[in-house]
Amino acid sequence: MVAKKSLSDCIKNFTPAWFTVIMGTGAVSSLIHHFAYGNADVIWAFTLIVFFLNFILFILISAATIARYVMFPEVWSKMMRHPAQSLFLGAIPMGFATLLNICHDIYVRSGFGGPNFIYFIWALWWIDALGSFFCAMGMIYAMSNMQSQPFANMAAVWLLPVVTLIVASSTGGLLASAIQPFLALMMITVYLARLIVHGPPDVNLILSSVIVLGPLGQGGYSLLLNGANLASLFPLENTGQFPMNGMSGDLMYSFCFCVAYALFVMGIAWACIAIFSIFAVVRKSGPPKFAVPYWGLIFPNAVYSLLAVQMGVILDGGFFRVFGAMWTTFTFVLWAAMTIRSIPAILDRSIFVAPCLATPPPKRPPSSTQSLDEEKASGGNGNVLVIEAPGHKEFEVVLPFYNKK
């Protein structure tokens, strides 16, 4: 029988992936609030129940995270150099943004706190937006300079730091909305190339295939919200020229809707790719062991459901309403299953495992220039190809697969 972990060991193994619980639960509360069918008062009551549950979880998880790095400061560098665990830092601002969304809904529905409350939420959004920006840019720097990220090992978790900008844009719709779609779509393109060249990720990362739905669903939802805001704001005065033309607001809204619809269609394609990939890997290697990253399944499905629901509201179409309701129901059942499965794992403390502590992170390979300098310093030239051309200066190229012998 395996000995039960102490409280200190649980804190030491408390990874940033726990914030995916906040993301998923917060997204589910928004889904319940926007559910197209049922009694509005009952739905709102369930929304508040899930919101306050999520708020308590956010306080507990944040406290455990702070305690981890205060009690074990050396764990920070290990986590930052881990090619997967560090990416879950993006879940922190995303989880916080889901709380702000419901706070906004509370104000709109009941006027709670008056103008001071909404200004307080606005200030918190600015903190979250700046945190999202620095998380996205900082993690891209860490991935390229501090970690070993072979192309063959790429997984959809690479999207986590970038999705922070999309979530912030759907909450506030200012700075992040100008950046959010481009980084995510570029990474999705690279991920598709990785799938074609190397096949699906291994069993430990295969569930991350669903994460691609996150930027597509949240990006489309953000565009619809921002498009509606632009339509109501423009033109400030009608001067006859864009963007002050009388039709400029509707034109911007139409553009946002078209892009959101394209993202919705892409989401269907990526959902199929994720399902096929998971089925192929599970059939070959069996299902992955239950762990905190399972919670990463909730948020992408939830925000994609939100996109479908919002499309139904705009078009007043039965298809999108039914589609959104069905996907919402599936997401809620998935969230309930994750909750039920997590409780015994928390009680016996088996869920507290930090991969960055179990094995040392792989070292980042040296660049070609560093390899050439090291090769010269060692006096060897086994993999250095000297290229000479008549009338031109010779130069050397390091080829890992080339052997002069």
C-alpha positions, 0 to 999 in steps of 0.5 A: 500500500502506498503511503499517503502524502503529507500536507507538505508533499501535497503543497510541493506537488501542487502544479499550475494545472490546478487552475484549469479547474477554475477555468472549467468551473467558471466556463460552466457557470457562464454556460448555465447562465446562457442556457437557451431553455428552462426557467430563467430564475432557476438557471440564474440560481444554479449559475450563482451556486457554481460561481460561488463554488468557483470563487472558493476554489480560486481562493484555495488554489491560489493560496496553495500555489503561493504556499508552494513557491514560498515554502519550496522556492527551488520548485519555481525554476524546475517548473519554468523549465518543464516543457509542459507544466509551465504552460499551465501558468496561462490558466491563472489569468483565464480562470480569473477572467471567468470569475469577472464575467459572472461578476459583470452578469451579477451587476447587470442583472441586479445592479449589485454594488452600484457604479463602484462595483463595476469600476472595481471589476473594470480595474481587475480586468485591466490587471487580468489583461496585463497579466494575460499579455505578459504571460503570453509573451513571457511563456513564448520567451521561456519556450524559445530560450529556457526549454527544450521543445522538439517539434515532434513533441509539440502538443496543443498545450502550447496554446494555453499561454496564447489563449489568455489573450483571447479570454481577456478580450472576451471579458474586456475587448480592448488591448487583447482583442487586437492580438489574440487571434493571430498568435493562436491561429499561427500555433494551430497551423504549426500543430496541424503540421506536427500532427501530419508529420509525426502523428498524434501526441503520446497517451500522456498528452493526447487529451490536450488535443481538445484544447484547440477548441478553446481559442476557436470558440473563445475567439469567435465568442470574443469577436461577436461581443466586440462586434456588437460593441462596435456596432453600438459605438460607431459612428460617433458622428456621421461625417460620411467617411470611414470609420465615421460613416453611418454604416461603419458600425454594422460593417465592423459587426458583419466582419466580426460575425463572418470571422466568428462563423469561420472559427465555428466551422474550424471548431467542428473540424478540429473536434473531429480531429481531436476525437479521432486522435484520442480514439487512435491513441487510446485504442493503441495504448489505453486511456491516460491515468486520471490526473489534473490535466483531465480538467483541461477538457472542460474549458475548450468545450464550454467556450465552444458551446458559448460560441454556438449559443451566441450564434443562435442569439444573433441569428435567432436560429433553431440549429445553433440553439439546439446545437449549443444546448446539446454541447452545453449539456455534454460539457456539464455532464463532463464537468460533473464527471470530473468533479466526482472523479476528483473527490476521491483522488483528492481525499487519498491525495493521489492526484497531487503529482508534479511531473516537473519534480518526478523527472528533470526537464530536458536540457535545451539543445545548443544552437548551430552556432554554439555547436560549431564553436564547441566542435572547433574548441574540441578540435573535432570536425566530424559533423562540420561540412566545409563548403568551398566555392570558386571565387568565394570565401569558404564557410562551415555548416554544422550538420548533425546527420553528417559525418566526414568519415 
